[in-house]
Amino acid sequence: MDLYGRQDEKRALDQVLDQARAGTGTGLVLWGDPGIGKTTLLEYATEAAAPEFTVLSCRGTRLESGLAFAGIHELLWPVMDRVASLPQPQGNALRGALGYVAAPADRFLVGAAVLALVCELAEKQPVLIVVDDAQWLDDASAQCLAFVARRSRTVRSAFLLAMYEDPTESAWDWLPAMEIQGLADDDARLLAATAAPDLDEAIIRRAVRVAGGNPLALKELPLTVPGEQIAVGPRLRHAFNARIEGLGASTRTLLLLAAAEDRGDRKALRQAADALGIGEAAWDEALRSGLLNARDDRVRFRHPLIRAVVYEDAPFSERRAVHRVLAHVLTGKDAEELGAWHLASAADEADEQVAGLLEKSASRAWTRGGCATAARALRRAAELSPAPVDAARRLAHAAKAAWEAGQVDVARELLSRAERLVGEATVGELSDGLRGLIEFAHGDQERAYRYLTRDMRLVSDPDTAVELGAMAVRAGWSAGRATLQAEALRQLGTRADLLYEGPTLTDEALTRFGSGSWQLAPPAPLCVAWGVERLLSEALGRKIVELRRTDAVTALAAVLAQTVTLDIAQGDWTRAAANAVEGLRLAEEIGADHLASQCRNCLGWLAAVRGDEQAVVTTAARSLELSVPRGVRALTAAATWNVGMSALFAGRAKEAMEQLLRLTEADHDAAHPTFALLAAVDTVEAAVHAGQPEAAEPHERLLRDWAERTDAAWAVSAVHLTQALLTTGPEAEDAFRRALAVPGAAARPFVFARTRLLFGEWLRRARRRTDARAQLTEAAATFQRLGATPLLERALTEQELAGHQSRPHILTSQELRVARLAGAGLTNREIAAQLLISPRTVSHHLSNVFPKLGVVARAELSHIDFEGSLRLTR
């Protein structure tokens, strides 16, 4: 392919392809004015990749930008036969998203399915994904492809996109971008001379001057008579119009039909043309003009700018006529939705019938996972609604769809528009209290509390009122404001018994949560404090399975964020990390800052116990940046706890104590009673090691009061442990033994192993080496299984001091996850899909795991004691 100039651009594209060949997934966004040469550069890359690469491509269109997963459908069409090889949940979700089956589309599972397909293809040869006109790609496809691209960095893949605007504010803002600018004058002259070799030099010079380096202008302008000296945009429009006006009336109508249809469906265009009496002569003239190209069953304008000029310069009466014809001739699975949009494009005044069709279209799109598409349809339906109450209802529902799609600012703006029509009270009921829910997930907690308690009194549905009341209780808890929490419970009245009964969850509460809304679940850290994590964990697990069959992404992110805390308490850190990563990615994709911080804090907690101090600092800094200004003390406290715990396990007791004491300082942003309670053992240990045991006494009393109130096993055990740390001699040993003997204390393996470690250290210092080794060996086995590296190192060092010399090999947390799944019989590809890494990375981890565990065959992994010693059981 001949490209004039563009040496830098070609080098950049070649580098992207080279990186993909080498196994590093990468991408590049080309952006710039229409006609500047982006499509030609994509064609260059496609040719350079063939036949070594598998090339998948799609193009965004204005019309299909309102059709969920239209871009993914076009992209995957050549490899749809591979869908049958996907795990059933992923395959069903993808088929549902593409309209092949009636199954609902889970956006995460759809993304995971596309990722799995890309990984499978990349095992055989590199994959190049090309998206032209990405600015018109439907939201569901854009989010899906962004999801895949972010997780393909260890896959032999490349993503190339072309769009008009700087991608900074798009789904692709994290990818490298290159602005495509006009050609230099010398290159422009060569291109113009090639496009029109018979023109004299004077006309070429004038064309170069007028075009301003725009390649499309250089190809078009020499074909017209040069005239006034005007800017490129109007000059291009004038050039296209001059060519269009020279065509027959039927041909011009045919071009307008193609511009309005926008998908390039040759069959639909043929039927619409027949309905308008457009014959073969018009088709022949359109194709001869070079403005329209036809290949197989697709019809395309040579450049999107031509389509824009044809459509935008046509009188509205003519546009309306062709849209109406298209609405009536469309057939197939998307005909009803596309027909509704064509009728909406033809409407110039309120039309309840068309608004109703769009509302039905929105409902179908929402079912398929196209929340952003549903919001767009409902917004247009509201514009066409004659009655303000219907417009407000559609705006309120559009706001819910936009929020679910992660478009928080759009959701707020739509709520405001609805409120201007019918007032806040009515919109609060129409939207099921959405403003308070948005504020709870994204904003200030005290303000969220006010919205939620207001709307719980307005909504007519009792179950919705309970849900909003439960969220108000949580907002008060998140703000660290016990008075707000108590007031919300008071307003719930007798309905509060459905949620809480003293310090426990009622069976009815769990039943209602399992069959109802995720909003009824109490905060997970509070459930951990109550000691009922197992009950809630089982209910959350059932809820996750249910949500994965729907497109409720916000709800799924919220439930995942909750369950991570419970997984951590129960010692299932592999699942906790996987759920936290999934929840964080979902929360970031939908813009749910507080849910993202909750998952981030859980990852920070795991990083602290695994010795990754940099990760602790990074996650805490981001959480504090978001939570402090919005008064989310629960998140601020969790991040502060992580920093203090990390310092404690790194041996910096004084620094740890300074951080942890903030959890009880009433005026501090990190003050929060639940987290002060959960961190009390850390605070006591830090104070003792820092030589300030008197600072630990309030925290020991905090634990004792809570243990007396709840009789939670962990709290009773923690009281004995802190007493052991604060006393000496036989009293300390008795306290350690009582801590280990509490029924149910072993249900939290990390806490239990830590008690053994502290007891073993005490025994070793008392020169009772044999007794010390017994405690330290059990502690080390648990820390090894969990990947708690700092405490494992501490236990191993204590074992050596107690006379034990053998050190086991230590698996990294990711190696442990991969080894567990391989031992369960999963293939490398199945492990990669579950952990969101590439099969090649799985193979790399297994090559490290085998020598560490002393195995030589994959089958032996099924006989490793992953719950204990990490040794072969036979």
Secondary structure, 3 states (H helix, E strand, C coil): CCCCCCHHHHHHHHHHHHHHHCCCCEEEEEECCCCCCHHHHHHHHHHHHCCCCEEEEEECCCHHHHCCCHHHHHHHHHHHHHHHHCCHHHHHHHHHHCCCCCCCCCHHHHHHHHHHHHHHHHHHCCEEEEEECHHHCCHHHHHHHHHHHHCCCCCCEEEEEEECCCHHHCCCCCCCEEECCCCCHHHHHHHHHHHCCCCCHHHHHHHHHHHCCCHHHHHHHHHCCCCCCCCHHHHHHHHHHHHHHCCCHHHHHHHHHHHHHCCCEHHHHHHHHHHCCCCHHHHHHHHHCCCEEEECCEEEECCHHHHHHHHHCCCHHHHHHHHHHHHHHCCCCCHHHHHHHHHHHHCCCCCHHHHHHHHHHHHHHHHCCCHHHHHHHHHHHHHCCCCHHHHHHHHHHHHHHHHHCCCHHHHHHHHHHHHHHHCHHHHHHHCCCHHHHHHHHHCCHHHHHHHHHHHHHHCCCHHHHHHHHHHHHHHHHHCCCHHHHHHHHHHHHHHHHHCCECCECCHHHHHHHHHCCHHHCCCHHHHHHHCCHHHHHHHHHHHHHHHCCCCCHHHHHHHHHHHHHHHHHHCCHHHHHHHHHHHHHHHHHHCCHHHHHHHHHHHHHHHHHHCCHHHHHHHHHHHHHHHCCCCCHHHHHHHHHHHHHHHHHCCCHHHHHHHHHHHHCCCCCCCCHHHHHHCHHHHHHHHHHCCCHHHHHHHHHHHHHHHHHHCCHHHHHHHHHHHHHHCCHHHHHHHHHHHHHCCCHHHCHHHHHHHHHHHHHHHHHCCCHHHHHHHHHHHHHHHHHHCCHHHHHHHHHHHHHCCCCCCCCCCCHHHHHHHHHHHCCCCHHHHHHHHCCCHHHHHHHHHHHHHHHCCCCHHHHHHECCCCCCCECC
